[in-house]
Amino acid sequence: MNYFAVSYSYPADSEAIASIRPIHREFLGTLKDRGILVGSGPFLDQDGGALIVIRLPEGATVVEATELMDKDPFHTESALDGRSIRPWNPVLNVFN
């Protein structure tokens, strides 16, 4: 499996994020059901933002991870201030 760390930037008090969050979580739920989502959640400091970790089949690229995450309502509704998607190697993990 190839893992990707997806980092979202948005203000902690974003009204757009709050209003879209239910359908964003539905989207993530479908990824979880498909075995793609490893974990996700907001950062708890005052800076806002979130981290999502996904896994795709061996050989998957950042392009494929981006195409998948482009379907997230946070992205399609232009609610994010920024986003990065980077390949990640969980050397020590519990993600069997």
Beta strands, then each sheet from edge to edge (+ up, - down):
strand 1: 2-9
strand 2: 37-42
strand 3: 50-56
strand 4: 82-88
sheet 1: 2+ 3- 1+ 4-
end
